[in-house]
């Protein structure tokens, strides 16, 4: 009770100051994520995940305000944590609220905008903090059958293949390529058709060939052939 009172006093004190108020919101979202991940008792978690909470998180993501990037990243991380609830009754609500199963839904459109900004040098990329949280959310959503089916239906595989085809060598860029491959791998566990339709296997092979060639620039040595010919004296004849 004392902790709850102090939290309310802190929020009341900082409410008029926008940056400090944002920090309070971010701290609350991170605390909820930690409680969910730590498998806290249901009587503790359930009141925090009240009806409408998921929709509120999505509304935060829909705000076009650069000052809210850190809160939006925290909102994505909170949604990601909720996906892992045991016998998750909230997964369907997350899919519906984010429009994950619809090509024109909010989440698929957000992913397309993020990937376009990331791969187009003429556009300003989303902050890495936000992009990382978004790709992490996609990965964990794809780990469930319902989530994988939704992402398959909205055409996210085609969007992620654009990341794989993006020829960049910076470590921060390669991180997103790796994440895209892992998400596609999870989705195609349920259905390979989307990958085949988009010529995805060729894209993956070409990307692997590109990475190998980059490695050869640093270490061009090739392993000697270990071919062994069996002679007649060894029983070959």
Order of alpha helices (4+ residues) and beta strands (2+ residues): alpha-alpha-alpha-alpha-alpha-alpha-alpha-alpha-alpha-alpha-alpha-alpha-alpha
